[in-house]
Amino acid sequence: MTVLETPILETPILREVRSNHRSPAGVHLVARDYPKGMRIDLHMHREAQLIYAARGTMQVTTPGGRWLVPPDRAVWVPAGLEHAIDLLADIEMRTLYFDLSWLKREKRYAGLTREFVVRVSPLLNQAILALFDARNTEERTELLVRLVMLELRQAEDSATFVPLPREPRCRRAAMIVLDDPTGLHDIDPLAREVGTSARTLSRLFSTETQLSFKSWCQRARIAAAIQLLSTDASISVKQLATQLGYASVPAFSAAFRQVTGRTPTEFAGKG
């Protein structure tokens, strides 16, 4: 496993905006633009990080699952956690790396030892972007960092997370579904394909992901919907419902709301 110093210097980038800036508040700021289709392979950092795409959508994969991160989301990655990043669109990435000594000294590390996705409010968005203002004073930077940390504690959102099982048979089944999330996957033939019974596979999904097989497949399908909404501004909800195999727009909207708490139109910001 590669342990990278920040920033990631060996990765080709579309445009470097700003890098190698460490604020007085114990936060290392890296601003870079990456092209669609690029992958930052599995690695880890000695610092905790908040990864935010001011524009574009990315997918962050950790041992625990896949986190889809559209522009109104960010992902918190603890120090020492292996992860890979796939760029699903041209990305304007703004990453905050936090010194562990500073987090512990400021008593801000509680609850930040696991990965999670953050819903980025307009306030959090502006606070993150303002941190990259070259005119910042030490006092302003410290206030902005404090604001970011306060917002983190109120914004956790698991709607775009697809947990990945670790048990080999269950993992293979999950990857088959993720390779074709729009398909109608019946558990019986899927279980036979991975060499187990439907009953065992059902139990494994519940144990490994805390979701039933049906609920897990629905979450994978909704994650695919979020990816399409985030990367194709021209797609309509009706087209999306048809593409994902739903019988009707209301059926798709109901499933989408069950996972995300919002309708597809609300999620895409078109309503």
C-alpha positions in Angstrom: 0.0 0.0 0.0 1.3 3.4 -1.0 1.4 6.1 1.7 1.5 9.4 -0.1 2.8 12.7 1.2 0.4 15.5 0.3 -0.1 16.7 -2.3 -0.1 13.8 -4.8 2.8 15.0 -7.0 3.2 12.0 -9.3 -0.4 12.1 -10.7 -0.9 13.9 -14.0 -3.3 16.9 -13.7 -5.3 19.0 -16.0 -4.4 22.2 -14.3 -2.8 23.0 -11.0 -4.5 25.9 -9.3 -2.7 26.1 -6.0 -0.7 23.7 -3.9 1.7 23.3 -1.0 -0.1 25.8 1.2 -0.3 25.1 4.9 -2.5 27.4 6.9 -1.6 28.6 10.4 -4.6 26.5 11.5 -2.9 23.1 10.8 -4.7 22.6 7.4 -2.9 21.8 4.2 -4.8 23.1 1.2 -4.5 21.6 -2.3 -6.5 22.9 -5.3 -6.2 20.9 -8.5 -8.2 20.3 -11.7 -8.4 16.7 -13.1 -9.7 15.4 -16.4 -12.7 13.1 -16.7 -11.8 9.4 -16.8 -8.7 9.7 -14.7 -8.2 7.4 -11.7 -6.1 8.1 -8.6 -5.1 4.6 -7.6 -5.4 3.0 -4.2 -3.3 5.0 -1.6 -3.5 6.5 1.8 -2.3 9.7 3.6 -0.8 10.4 7.0 -3.3 13.3 7.4 -7.1 13.2 7.5 -8.7 14.9 4.5 -11.9 16.5 3.3 -12.2 15.9 -0.5 -14.5 18.3 -2.3 -15.2 18.8 -6.0 -16.4 22.4 -6.6 -17.3 21.2 -10.1 -17.8 17.7 -11.4 -18.5 14.3 -9.9 -16.1 11.7 -8.5 -16.3 8.2 -6.9 -14.3 7.4 -3.8 -13.7 3.8 -3.0 -12.6 2.6 0.4 -12.6 -1.0 1.9 -16.0 -0.3 3.2 -17.7 0.8 0.0 -18.2 3.3 -2.8 -19.0 6.9 -2.1 -20.5 8.8 -5.0 -19.5 12.5 -4.6 -21.4 14.9 -6.8 -20.7 18.7 -6.5 -23.0 19.2 -3.5 -21.2 16.5 -1.5 -17.7 16.1 0.0 -16.1 13.0 1.6 -14.2 12.8 4.8 -11.3 10.3 4.7 -9.5 9.5 8.0 -5.7 9.3 8.1 -4.3 5.9 7.1 -7.5 4.8 5.3 -6.7 3.3 1.8 -8.9 4.8 -0.9 -9.0 5.3 -4.7 -10.7 8.2 -6.6 -12.3 7.9 -10.0 -13.1 11.1 -11.9 -16.5 10.8 -13.6 -16.3 14.3 -15.1 -13.8 17.1 -15.3 -13.1 17.9 -11.7 -12.2 21.1 -9.8 -11.0 19.4 -6.6 -10.4 21.3 -3.4 -8.9 19.1 -0.7 -8.2 20.0 2.9 -5.6 17.9 4.7 -5.8 18.1 8.5 -2.8 17.5 10.8 -3.8 14.8 13.3 -1.8 16.6 16.0 -3.9 19.7 15.4 -7.2 17.8 15.3 -6.4 16.1 18.6 -5.0 19.3 20.2 -8.2 21.2 19.2 -10.4 18.3 20.4 -11.9 18.0 17.0 -11.1 14.3 16.2 -14.1 12.7 18.0 -16.4 11.2 15.3 -13.8 11.8 12.6 -12.1 8.4 12.7 -14.3 6.8 10.0 -15.1 7.9 6.4 -18.4 9.6 5.6 -20.0 11.8 3.0 -21.0 15.4 3.8 -23.8 17.3 2.2 -22.2 20.6 1.3 -24.5 23.5 2.2 -24.0 26.9 0.5 -22.3 28.0 3.7 -19.9 25.1 3.7 -19.2 25.6 0.0 -18.3 29.2 0.5 -16.2 28.5 3.5 -14.1 25.8 1.7 -13.6 28.0 -1.4 -12.7 31.1 0.8 -9.9 29.1 2.4 -8.1 29.2 -1.0 -8.2 33.0 -1.2 -4.5 34.1 -1.3 -5.5 37.3 0.6 -6.5 35.5 3.7 -5.1 36.6 7.0 -4.2 34.1 9.8 -7.3 35.2 11.7 -9.6 34.8 8.8 -8.2 31.4 7.9 -8.6 30.1 11.5 -12.2 31.3 11.5 -13.0 29.6 8.2 -11.4 26.3 9.4 -13.5 26.5 12.5 -16.6 27.1 10.4 -15.8 24.1 8.2 -15.4 21.8 11.2 -18.6 23.0 12.7 -20.5 22.3 9.5 -19.0 18.8 9.2 -20.7 17.7 12.4 -24.1 18.7 11.0 -23.9 17.5 7.4 -23.3 13.7 7.3 -25.3 12.1 4.5 -25.1 8.4 3.6 -27.5 8.6 0.6 -24.7 8.3 -2.0 -22.9 5.4 -0.2 -23.0 1.8 -1.5 -21.5 -0.5 1.2 -19.3 -3.3 -0.2 -19.3 -6.7 1.5 -16.0 -8.3 2.3 -17.0 -12.0 2.3 -15.7 -13.3 -1.1 -18.9 -14.8 -2.5 -21.0 -11.8 -1.4 -18.3 -9.4 -2.8 -18.4 -11.2 -6.2 -22.2 -10.9 -6.2 -22.0 -7.2 -5.4 -19.6 -6.5 -8.2 -21.8 -8.3 -10.7 -24.6 -6.0 -9.7 -22.4 -2.9 -9.8 -21.2 -3.8 -13.2 -24.8 -3.6 -14.4 -26.8 -1.7 -11.7 -29.7 -1.1 -14.2 -30.4 -4.8 -14.6 -33.0 -6.8 -12.8 -30.9 -9.1 -10.6 -32.6 -12.1 -9.1 -30.9 -13.6 -6.1 -31.3 -17.2 -7.1 -29.3 -17.2 -10.3 -26.9 -14.7 -8.8 -26.3 -17.1 -5.9 -25.6 -20.0 -8.2 -23.2 -17.9 -10.2 -21.1 -17.2 -7.1 -21.3 -20.7 -5.7 -23.7 -20.5 -2.9 -27.4 -20.7 -2.0 -29.9 -17.8 -2.2 -30.6 -18.2 1.5 -26.9 -17.9 2.3 -26.3 -15.0 0.0 -29.3 -13.2 1.4 -27.9 -13.7 4.9 -24.5 -12.5 3.9 -25.8 -9.3 2.4 -27.7 -8.5 5.6 -24.7 -9.2 7.8 -22.1 -7.6 5.6 -23.9 -4.4 4.4 -26.7 -4.0 7.0 -29.1 -4.0 4.1 -31.3 -6.7 2.6 -30.3 -7.9 -0.9 -33.2 -6.0 -2.4 -32.4 -2.8 -0.6 -28.8 -3.0 -1.5 -29.6 -3.5 -5.2 -32.0 -0.5 -5.0 -29.2 1.6 -3.4 -26.8 0.6 -6.2 -29.4 1.6 -8.8 -30.1 4.9 -7.2 -26.3 5.6 -7.0 -26.2 5.0 -10.8 -29.1 7.5 -11.1 -27.2 10.1 -9.1 -24.1 9.5 -11.2 -26.2 10.2 -14.4 -27.9 13.2 -12.9 -24.5 14.6 -11.9 -22.7 14.1 -15.2 -25.5 14.6 -17.8 -27.4 17.9 -17.3 -29.6 17.1 -20.4 -31.1 13.9 -19.1 -34.7 14.1 -18.0 -36.3 12.2 -15.0 -38.4 10.3 -17.5 -35.4 9.2 -19.5 -33.6 8.2 -16.3 -36.5 6.1 -15.0 -36.7 4.3 -18.3 -32.9 3.8 -18.6 -32.8 2.3 -15.0 -35.6 -0.1 -15.7 -38.4 1.5 -13.6 -42.0 0.9 -14.7 -42.9 4.6 -14.3 -41.6 8.0 -13.2 -43.6 7.9 -9.9 -42.1 4.4 -9.1 -38.6 5.8 -9.8 -39.2 9.0 -7.8 -40.5 7.0 -4.8 -37.5 4.7 -4.8 -35.1 7.7 -5.2 -36.8 9.5 -2.3 -36.7 6.4 -0.1 -32.8 6.4 -0.5 -32.0 10.1 -0.6 -34.9 11.8 1.1 -35.4 13.9 -2.0 -37.0 13.5 -5.5 -34.6 13.3 -8.5 -35.6 16.8 -9.5 -34.8 18.2 -6.1 -31.5 16.3 -5.9 -30.4 17.7 -9.3 -31.5 21.2 -8.3 -33.8 21.5 -11.2 -36.9 22.2 -9.2 
